[in-house]
Amino acid sequence: MESIDLNKIPVQETEGHTSKGNQLKWKLGDQWYKADHMGYEGLSEVLVSRLLHKAELKYPFVEYHPVEIVYKGQILLGCRSKNFLKENQKLIPLEKLYRQNTGKSLALSLVEFPEVPNRIRYTVEQVEKYTGLHDFGKYLTAMLELDAFFLNEDRHTNNIAVLYDTEKDCYELSPIFDQGLSLLADTSYDFSLEQPLEDCIKRVEAKPFHSSFVQQVDAAEELYGIQIHFNFGAKEVQKELQMLNEGYSEEIIMRVERLLREQMRRYAYLMD
C-alpha cells in the first residue's frame, strides 16, 4: 500500500463534511487525502469507485486509491483522490445553492413535503431553475441508486453538489463523490463488527429524502427511470477485496463481502 507522510501538511477545513463528524483531510498538490475516522471509510471509498468501473453509468465519479497516512506519530489508513476541480471552478453543495437563492435551508424545506416523490421533484426543479442544468433528475436518481446499493448513509444536502465556473458563469454536474460511509463503514458508533450483519442492514438509514433507501429509489426511478446497471458478480467483488485486505482485518473483509452479496440479491434488477 502506498504510504505518505503528512506531518508537515496542514489539515484542511472543508464545508459539507459528514453529518457524523469531520474526518482528517489534507491537500497535497493535486491530491486529497482522507484518514479513516469511524471505521473503514477508506476501504469503502476505494471499493465503491472500483466497482463503479464495472457499471453502466453515464455520469463521472471520483476515483479513490488506498493509502497509509503517517501523521503525529500514528499510521492511519485512508484513501486519496485527485482534485477534480478545474481552474475557475467551485464546488457548490445543493444546500448552499438553495440558501444563496432563497435564504432558506433546502433540508428544512424538504420536510414541508410529506411525500417522497414531491421532495425529489422539488429538489430537481430548484436545481435546474438556479443552474440551467437539464436532466438533473436522472443524475440524482443514479446517485440514489448507488447509495441504496452500497448503503451510503451520508447523502445529506451538502453531499450533493454542482460545479460553478466563475469565469464562464455556468454550471455543470459534479462527479459523484463521498461514499465513505457506505458498506456499514462506521464500526465505532452504529455498526460495530460484533453486531449481526442483518441487524445492521435493517438499521442503516438513507438521506436526504427519506430514511428508507427503497422508498427513495422507488420514487426517483418512477420519476426519471432506472439509471445504472452493474456488470460484476460475487467473484469480482471477492477479487477486489483481496487486493484491499492490507491493513484491514479479515473480519471487515468478510463482512463487506457478505453485505455486497446480500445487496446483489436485493437489487437484482440493477445487475446485468
C-alpha positions as CSV (number, residue, x, y, z in Angstrom):
1,M,0.0,0.0,0.0
2,E,1.2,3.5,-0.8
3,S,2.4,5.4,2.3
4,I,2.5,9.2,2.6
5,D,4.0,11.4,5.4
6,L,1.6,14.3,6.1
7,N,3.1,15.7,9.3
8,K,4.1,18.9,7.7
9,I,0.8,19.4,5.7
10,P,-2.0,21.4,7.4
11,V,-5.3,19.7,8.0
12,Q,-8.0,21.1,5.7
13,E,-11.2,22.6,6.9
14,T,-13.9,21.6,4.4
15,E,-17.6,22.6,4.0
16,G,-20.3,20.0,4.0
17,H,-18.5,17.3,6.0
18,T,-20.1,14.1,7.1
19,S,-23.1,14.5,9.3
20,K,-21.3,12.2,11.8
21,G,-18.3,14.4,12.3
22,N,-15.3,15.7,10.3
23,Q,-12.6,13.2,9.4
24,L,-9.0,14.4,8.9
25,K,-8.3,15.6,5.4
26,W,-5.2,17.1,3.7
27,K,-4.5,18.6,0.3
28,L,-1.1,18.0,-1.2
29,G,-0.5,19.1,-4.8
30,D,-3.5,17.9,-6.8
31,Q,-4.3,15.1,-4.4
32,W,-6.8,14.9,-1.5
33,Y,-6.1,12.6,1.4
34,K,-8.7,11.3,3.9
35,A,-8.0,9.3,7.0
36,D,-10.3,6.7,8.4
37,H,-12.3,8.3,11.2
38,M,-15.1,5.9,12.3
39,G,-14.1,2.6,10.8
40,Y,-13.2,1.6,7.3
41,E,-14.2,4.6,5.2
42,G,-11.1,4.4,3.0
43,L,-11.9,0.8,2.1
44,S,-15.5,1.8,1.2
45,E,-14.4,4.8,-0.9
46,V,-11.9,2.7,-2.9
47,L,-14.1,-0.4,-3.3
48,V,-17.1,1.6,-4.5
49,S,-15.1,3.5,-7.0
50,R,-13.5,0.4,-8.3
51,L,-16.9,-1.3,-8.7
52,L,-18.3,1.7,-10.5
53,H,-15.8,1.0,-13.2
54,K,-17.8,-2.2,-13.7
55,A,-21.1,-0.4,-14.2
56,E,-23.1,1.2,-16.9
57,L,-23.1,4.8,-15.5
58,K,-23.0,7.8,-17.8
59,Y,-22.1,10.2,-15.0
60,P,-18.5,10.8,-13.8
61,F,-17.4,9.7,-10.3
62,V,-14.4,10.3,-8.1
63,E,-11.8,7.5,-8.2
64,Y,-10.2,6.7,-4.8
65,H,-7.0,4.8,-4.1
66,P,-5.9,3.2,-0.8
67,V,-3.2,4.9,1.2
68,E,-1.4,4.7,4.5
69,I,-1.0,8.1,6.2
70,V,1.8,8.9,8.7
71,Y,0.6,11.7,11.0
72,K,1.6,12.8,14.5
73,G,3.2,9.5,15.4
74,Q,0.3,7.5,14.0
75,I,-0.1,5.3,11.0
76,L,-3.7,5.9,9.7
77,L,-5.5,4.0,6.9
78,G,-7.4,6.0,4.4
79,C,-7.6,7.0,0.8
80,R,-6.6,9.6,-1.8
81,S,-8.3,11.1,-4.8
82,K,-7.4,13.6,-7.4
83,N,-8.8,17.1,-7.1
84,F,-11.4,17.2,-9.8
85,L,-12.0,20.9,-9.8
86,K,-10.7,22.7,-12.8
87,E,-9.3,26.2,-12.8
88,N,-12.1,28.8,-12.1
89,Q,-14.4,26.0,-10.8
90,K,-16.1,25.9,-7.4
91,L,-18.0,23.1,-5.8
92,I,-21.4,24.3,-4.8
93,P,-23.4,21.9,-2.5
94,L,-27.2,22.0,-3.0
95,E,-27.7,23.3,0.5
96,K,-25.5,26.3,-0.3
97,L,-27.0,26.8,-3.8
98,Y,-30.5,26.9,-2.3
99,R,-29.6,29.2,0.5
100,Q,-27.9,31.6,-1.9
101,N,-31.1,31.9,-4.0
102,T,-33.8,31.6,-1.3
103,G,-32.2,32.4,2.0
104,K,-33.6,29.1,3.3
105,S,-32.4,25.6,4.1
106,L,-33.1,23.0,1.5
107,A,-33.1,20.2,4.1
108,L,-35.7,22.1,6.1
109,S,-37.8,23.0,3.1
110,L,-38.0,19.3,2.0
111,V,-39.7,18.5,5.3
112,E,-42.6,20.6,4.2
113,F,-43.4,18.0,1.5
114,P,-45.0,14.8,3.1
115,E,-44.5,12.6,0.0
116,V,-41.0,11.4,-1.1
117,P,-41.7,11.9,-4.9
118,N,-42.6,15.6,-4.3
119,R,-39.4,16.1,-2.3
120,I,-37.3,14.7,-5.1
121,R,-39.2,16.6,-7.8
122,Y,-38.9,19.9,-5.9
123,T,-35.2,19.5,-5.5
124,V,-34.7,18.8,-9.2
125,E,-36.9,21.7,-10.2
126,Q,-35.0,24.1,-7.9
127,V,-31.5,22.9,-9.1
128,E,-32.5,23.2,-12.7
129,K,-34.1,26.6,-12.1
130,Y,-31.0,28.1,-10.5
131,T,-28.3,26.4,-12.6
132,G,-29.8,26.0,-16.1
133,L,-28.9,22.3,-16.0
134,H,-31.0,19.7,-17.7
135,D,-31.9,16.1,-16.7
136,F,-30.7,16.7,-13.1
137,G,-33.3,14.2,-12.1
138,K,-31.6,11.4,-13.9
139,Y,-28.3,12.3,-12.3
140,L,-29.9,12.4,-8.9
141,T,-31.6,9.0,-9.5
142,A,-28.3,7.4,-10.4
143,M,-26.8,8.8,-7.1
144,L,-29.7,7.4,-5.1
145,E,-29.4,4.0,-6.7
146,L,-25.7,3.9,-5.8
147,D,-26.5,5.0,-2.3
148,A,-29.2,2.3,-1.9
149,F,-27.0,-0.5,-3.3
150,F,-23.9,0.4,-1.3
151,L,-25.9,1.6,1.8
152,N,-24.4,5.1,1.8
153,E,-25.9,6.7,5.0
154,D,-24.4,10.1,4.4
155,R,-26.0,11.7,1.3
156,H,-27.2,14.8,3.0
157,T,-27.8,18.0,1.1
158,N,-24.2,19.1,1.4
159,N,-23.0,15.8,-0.2
160,I,-24.8,16.5,-3.5
161,A,-23.3,19.3,-5.4
162,V,-22.9,21.1,-8.8
163,L,-19.8,22.8,-10.3
164,Y,-19.8,26.5,-10.9
165,D,-17.4,28.1,-13.4
166,T,-16.7,31.6,-12.1
167,E,-15.2,32.7,-15.5
168,K,-17.9,31.4,-17.8
169,D,-20.7,31.9,-15.2
170,C,-22.2,28.5,-15.9
171,Y,-22.9,25.2,-14.0
172,E,-22.2,21.6,-14.8
173,L,-22.7,18.3,-13.0
174,S,-20.2,17.3,-10.3
175,P,-18.6,13.9,-10.3
176,I,-20.3,11.7,-7.7
177,F,-18.2,11.8,-4.6
178,D,-18.1,10.8,-0.9
179,Q,-19.0,7.2,-0.5
180,G,-17.0,6.8,2.7
181,L,-19.9,6.0,5.0
182,S,-21.1,3.2,2.7
183,L,-21.0,-0.6,3.4
184,L,-21.6,-0.1,7.2
185,A,-18.2,1.5,7.5
186,D,-19.0,3.2,10.8
187,T,-17.8,0.5,13.2
188,S,-17.1,2.9,16.0
189,Y,-20.6,4.1,16.7
190,D,-23.5,2.5,14.9
191,F,-22.4,-0.7,13.2
192,S,-19.8,-2.5,15.3
193,L,-18.4,-5.7,13.9
194,E,-19.9,-7.6,16.9
195,Q,-23.4,-6.8,15.6
196,P,-25.2,-9.3,13.3
197,L,-25.0,-8.1,9.7
198,E,-28.8,-8.5,9.2
199,D,-29.5,-6.2,12.1
200,C,-27.1,-3.5,10.8
201,I,-28.7,-3.6,7.4
202,K,-32.1,-3.1,8.9
203,R,-31.0,-0.1,11.0
204,V,-29.0,1.9,8.4
205,E,-30.9,4.9,7.3
206,A,-30.9,6.8,4.0
207,K,-30.8,10.6,3.2
208,P,-31.9,13.1,2.2
209,F,-35.5,12.5,1.1
210,H,-36.4,9.6,3.4
211,S,-34.8,7.2,5.9
212,S,-35.7,4.3,3.6
213,F,-33.4,3.6,0.7
214,V,-36.1,1.6,-1.0
215,Q,-38.6,4.5,-0.8
216,Q,-36.1,7.0,-2.2
217,V,-35.0,4.8,-5.1
218,D,-38.6,3.7,-6.0
219,A,-39.7,7.3,-6.1
220,A,-36.8,8.5,-8.1
221,E,-37.0,5.7,-10.6
222,E,-40.7,6.2,-11.0
223,L,-40.0,9.9,-11.9
224,Y,-36.8,9.5,-14.0
225,G,-36.3,5.9,-14.8
226,I,-33.5,3.4,-13.9
227,Q,-30.1,5.0,-14.5
228,I,-27.5,2.4,-13.6
229,H,-26.7,-1.3,-14.2
230,F,-23.8,-3.2,-12.5
231,N,-21.7,-5.6,-14.5
232,F,-20.0,-7.5,-11.7
233,G,-20.7,-10.6,-9.6
234,A,-19.5,-12.2,-6.4
235,K,-16.2,-13.3,-7.9
236,E,-15.3,-9.7,-9.0
237,V,-16.2,-8.4,-5.5
238,Q,-14.0,-11.0,-3.8
239,K,-11.1,-10.2,-6.1
240,E,-11.3,-6.5,-5.4
241,L,-11.5,-7.1,-1.7
242,Q,-8.5,-9.4,-1.8
243,M,-6.5,-6.5,-3.2
244,L,-7.7,-4.2,-0.4
245,N,-7.1,-6.5,2.6
246,E,-3.8,-4.9,3.5
247,G,-4.4,-3.1,6.8
248,Y,-8.0,-4.2,7.2
249,S,-8.9,-7.2,9.3
250,E,-10.3,-10.4,7.8
251,E,-13.4,-9.8,9.8
252,I,-14.0,-6.5,7.9
253,I,-13.3,-8.0,4.5
254,M,-15.7,-10.9,5.2
255,R,-18.4,-8.6,6.4
256,V,-18.2,-6.3,3.3
257,E,-18.2,-9.4,1.0
258,R,-21.3,-10.8,2.7
259,L,-23.0,-7.4,2.6
260,L,-22.4,-7.0,-1.1
261,R,-23.7,-10.5,-1.8
262,E,-26.9,-9.5,0.0
263,Q,-27.2,-6.3,-1.9
264,M,-26.7,-8.0,-5.2
265,R,-29.7,-10.2,-4.4
266,R,-31.8,-7.3,-3.1
267,Y,-31.2,-5.2,-6.2
268,A,-31.0,-8.0,-8.7
269,Y,-32.8,-5.7,-11.2
270,L,-29.7,-3.5,-11.3
271,M,-27.4,-6.4,-12.0
272,D,-26.5,-7.4,-15.6
